[in-house]
Amino acid sequence: MGMQRTEVVVTGLGAITPLGGDVKSTWEALLAGESGIRGGVLRGHEDTGLPDTVGGTMAVDPAELLTPVQARRLDRSQQAALAAAAEAWADAGAPDVDPDRLASAIGTGIGGVRTLLKEDDVLETAGIRRVSPRTVPMLMPNAAAALISIEYGARAGVYTPVSACSSGAEAIALGARLIRAGEADVVIAGGTEAAITPITVAGFVQAQALSRHAAEPASASRPFAADRSGFVLSEGAAVVVLESAEHADARGAHVHAVLAGAGIAADAHHITAPAPDGSGQVSAMRKALAQAGLPPERISHVNAHATGTPVGDTAEAHAIAKVFGRATVTAPKAALGHLFGAAGAIEALIAVLSVEHGVIPPTRNLTTAGVDPAIDLVLGLDVVTQRRDVPQEAVLSNSFGFGGQNVSLVVTRAERHMSRTAPPAP
């Protein structure tokens, strides 16, 4: 008889998003079908030739959630990460854990790009003496994970996956691996991003990746829609506290859900385009299901990566159909926009809430043109457009990034957490 696999549970949730300054407000707005997308987010840069830009700016300024001194010393992406981590840590009950058994893993797509751009402007206009001595720690991508490690005394390791749109999901997958490998009992894991800047927007405009529905901000992000034209860039952070079931049981922690499986696979195909046959995405989903020990039919719904790009949504729909046949899916980016490096973390958090509360969040912006017939009729994806209150045994969440980096996570209801009835370890 083999050794029992270490089970990983989610005991803390924290977020700051375009829909709300915390988990509760974000979740309630998502279920209500609200939008976090706003217009004119780059006012003052019209001379660059940038079009009227819509974006998902955070509903609350993260600096307001920190002390003034702390806020001044941090890039906006770091502020968001610390705010989300504080909420998640408090929600987990501030676990009493050996610092050498506590790790931090926070993904990001680009790190402190706002600081980099600002201080470069300072250098060019005012000279070296005006450049902040804190420039490097404010721009380095690993700073958010390191700051959380310092804040909570996490000495088991500090990790920063930088894998574009899959960064946050990869950090959560990495956190689960650390626990299953016996290297940590608790991991603070998630993703953060604050990269709505002229240069990032210009780059995406030139790549023809952004939504062209800027005249109507709330309906600009249209995943799976017949008239979708690109994604909407957003910002924010989401953090979860992962814990071994044994450690959570021993302290009587509330378990939101079980992180039952994680799959990571690469397309090895193209730096921006997904593999035409969807092989990497299919592989990531199948790996996550295998690790969770679940057949496809046990997944209640798929939280799709679905950014709203014509090519990307179609490719993912084909991959989902290949794994599941007819599947029920939801696409939170219709309400949130694309949080880039934080997207996988906020959507994993949404998947956790879905199984905990037994509800599938709606997908906005499908009422006018409707779901792309190639996705709806040909592939048979059931895209949820109205909130559905239905028990959710297991949810699979997808995050696919530039570079062909694919991550799928499976979360299951806490009721499936078999060791909950077992006595705590001595």
N, C-alpha and C positions, 0 to 999 in steps of 0.2 A: 504494500500500500504506500503510495507516494505522499510526500509532504503536502499539506493543505496550502493552497495559494493565499498569500496575504491579500485581504480585501481592502480596497481604498474607498473611503467615504468622504462626503462633502459636509463639513460642519459649519462653514462660515461663508457668507456672501457679501460682497461690497461692489458698488458701481457708481460712476458718475458719467452720464451720457447726454446726448442731445435731448432725450425725453425726460430726464430728471436728475436731480442732484444726489440721489441714492437709489437703492434697489427698489424700495416700495413705490416711489413716484415713477420710476422707469417702467416697472411692471404694470402698474395701473394704467399708465398712458398707452402702453403697447396694447393691452387688452381692450382699451377703449377705442382703439383705431386712430389715435392721434399721430401727428407727425412732428419730428424734431428738426425738420429741414427749414432753413431760413434763407432769405435772399440778401444780396448785398454784403456778403461776408468779407469782401476785400475792397471795401470803399477806400478811396484815396490812392488806388493804384491804377486808375483808368488810363493814365498816360502810357502804361506798358502795352496797351492793346488788348488786355484781358477782357473777355466778355463779362457781362453781368454774372457774377458767380454766386451760386447757391451752395450751401454747406450745412453740415450738422454740427454747429458749435455747441459746446456744453451748455446745458440749461442753467447751470450754476457755475460761477467763476471758482475754480478749485482753490485759488489763492485765498478766498474768503473762508475756507475750511481749515486754514493753517494759521500759524502765528505770522505777523507781518515780517519778522526777521527770517523765518523759515521760507516764506513765500518769495522773498527777494533773492534768496540764494539758490532757487530752483528754477529750472526750465518748466514751462507749462505742462509738458508731458510727465515730468517728475512730480509736480504738484498733484496731478490727477491720480497718479499711481499711489501716492501716499494717502490721499483722501479715500480711495477705494479700499486700500489695505486696512486703514483704521476701522472702516465700517465692517469689513469682513472679520477682522480680529475680534472686535467687540461682539459681533454676531456669534462667533464661535465660543464666546465665553472667556476670552483671553486665556487660552489653554496654558496650564502649568506644564511646561515641557523642558526637558534638558536641552540647553542651547546647542550642544553638540549633536542633537537629534532633530534640530529644526533647520530647514533650508528655505531659501527664497529663489523663485524662478519667475521672472517677469519678462515677457517678450515685447519687442517693439520693432516696427518696420524701419525706423530711421533715427530714433533718439531725439536729441535736443536740437532739431534743425532750426527752430525759431531763434534760439540763442546764437547759433552759428551765423545765421544771416544778419542778425542785429549787431553782433560784435564785429563782423566784417565791415558793415556800414560804418560803425564807429571808427574802426582803423582807417578807413579810406577818407573819412570826412574830418576826423579830429586827431588822428595820430595814435601812436602806440600807447602813450601815457593814459589815454582815456579808456583803453580796453580793460574789461574786468578781469581781475586775477582768478575769478571763478569760472572763466569761460570754458576751460576744458572739462572740469567735472560737470558743468551744466549741459554740455553738448554730447558727452560720451553715452553711447547707447546702454551701457551696463549700469549707469548711475541709478536708475529707478530700482532695479533689483538690489543694488548695493545699499541704497538708502533704507530700503525696507529691512534688509539684513541688519543694518546698524540699529534701526529703530526698535526691532524686536529681539535683537541678540541672536540672530540665526547664524550659527557657526558650522552647520553641516555642509554648507556650500551655497554659493550665490551664482545663479545661472541666468543667461540672457539669450534665448533663441532670437535670432534676427532672420526671419524667413518670410518677409513681406506679409501678405494677408493671412498667413497661417501661423504667425508668430505666437499669438496669445494661446491658441489651441495647442501648439507644440509645447509651450511652457507647462500647460496643465498635463499633457501626456508625459513630459519629462518628470514632473512632480510625482505622478503615479509610479513611474519607473523607479525613482529614488526610494519610495516607500516599499515597493515590492522587492527591491534589491536589498532591503534591510539597512540602507544608508541613512534613513530618516524616519521619524515617527509622524512628523507634521511638516507640511510644505505650504508656504504662502505662494500661490501661483496665479498667474493671469497675464494681462497685456495692457499696454498703454500707448497712446499716440496723440500728438497735437501738432499736426503738420499741414494745417490749412494755411499755406503761404503762397505768394505770387509764383515762386519758382516751381513748386510741386504742382500747383494748378496748371501753370503754363505747360509743363511737361506732359501732363495727362491730356490737356487740350490738344497739343500737337500730335499725341498718339491716338487722338479721336476716341478716348476712353470714357470721357465724362458725358453725363446726360445733357441733351440739347433742349430739355424742357425747363429752362431757367425762368421762363415767364411765370410759371406756377410752382413755386418752391415746394409746397406740400405734396405735389404729385410728380415731382421731378424724378424720384427714385421708383422705378417700375419693374421690379423683378418678375420674370415670366410673362410680362404683358406683350401683346402682339406688337405694340408700338414702342417698346423699350429702346433706348438709344445710348445707354451708358450709365455709369454709377455716379453717386454723389459722395464727395469726400467729407468725412466726419471726423470727430475727435472725441476722446474720452478714455476711460479706463474701467476694467472689471477685474476683480480679484476674488479667488475662492481659497478657502482653507481646506486643504486635503489632509486626511489623517488615516492612519491604519485603523481598521475596525477595532482591533484589540485596544489601542490607545484611547479611542473614542469611548468604547464601552467602559473602560476602567475609570474614566472620569464622569461617566453618565451624560455624555454630550448629546445634544439634539442632532440627529442626522437628517439633513435635507434630502439626500439621495446617495446612491452608490455610483462611483465612477467605475463602471464594470469593464470597460474596454477602451483601448486606444489603438488606432492603426496609423502608421506613417509610411508613405510610399512616394517615390519620385517618378515623374514622367520621363526624365532623361530625353527630352524632345526639343523644347524651345524655351527661350528666356521669358517670353510673355504669353505665348499661346498654349492652351491645353493640348495634350495628345489627342489627335482626331478620334482614336478608338476608345478614349476614356480609360485606358488601361491603368494609369496611376491612381485615378480616383476610385475605380472599381476595387483595386488592390487595397487601398486605405480602408474603404468601407468593409471589405471582407475580413481584413485583419482585425478591425475593431470588433466585429461580430464574433469572430473566432475567439478572441481574448475574453469576450463577455460570455462565451458559451451559449450564444443565442442564434437560432435560425432567423433568416430575414423576416418571416411572418410574425415574429414576436415583437418587432419594432412597431410602436403605435404610430409614430410619424417621424419624418425626417426634417430637421431644421437645416434647410438648404443654404449653401454658401451664396448662391443666387444674387449677384451684385447688380444685375440689370443690364449687362452688356449682351448684345445679340449673340455673339459666339459663345461666351462663357456659360450663359444660362442653358443654351441648347446642349452643350457638351455635358454639363452636369445632369441635365434631365435624362440624356441617353445613358449615362453611367448609373444613375439611380434606377432606371427601368431595367438595366441589365442585372442589377443586384436584387431588386425587390419585385420586379414586375410592376403591377399597378401599386403605387405608393401614395400615401397622404403626406403632403409637404406644406411647410410654411416658410416664409422668407422675411425675417425681421428687418432686413436692410431697406424694405419699402418705407418703414417708419423711422429707422435710425440713420439711414445712410450707411456708408462703408467706413467703419472705424479703423480700417487698415490693420495695423499690428495688434489692435485691441479687439478686432471683430470676432476672432475665434473665442476669446475669453468671454465677451458679453453674450455671445450666442450659446456657449456652453452653460453659462449662468441661467439663461432663459430656458434651456433644456432642463436644467435642474428644477426650476420653478414649475415647468410644465408637468413633470412627473410628480412633484410634491403636491400640487394643487389640482391635478387632473383637468388641465385645460390646454387647448391648442390656440396660441395667439393668432389673430387674423393677419392676412397679407393685404396691405393697402394698395390702392391705385390700380385695381383690376376691373373697375366698374365700367369704364368708358370703352376701351378697345377690347377688353376681355383677355383671357389667357391665350397666348400664342397657340393656334390650333395644332401646330406640330408637336407641342408639348402636351396639350390637353387631350386631343383626339387621337393623335398617332401613338404617343408614348403612354397615354393613360394616367398621367400624374394628376392627382386630386389636390389642387392648390386651394388651401383653406382661405376663404375671404371673409368669413364671419367667425367670431369667437366660438369655439366648440368646447363645451364642458363635458368631457368624456374621460374616464379613467385612463391614465397613460402608464402602462407597465414599463416601457422602455422607449427612449428617444435617441436617435442618432443625429449628431450635429457635424456638419461638414465645414471645413475651412481649406480653401485651395489658393495657393499664392504664386506670384510670379517666380519663375525659376522651376516651375513644375513641382512645387512642394505641396503635398497633399496630406491633410490630417483629418481623421474622423474619430469622434469620441462617442461612446455609448454610455448613457446614464440610465439607471433603473431606480424604481421606487424603493424607498427605505424598507418597505415591508419585505422585500426580497433579501434583505440583509440578514442572512441566516444566523450569524453569530451573535445577533442582538440578545438572544435568550441565553447565551453561554455565560458562565460566571467570569468575572474579570480575572485577568492574569495576576498571579501573586506578586 
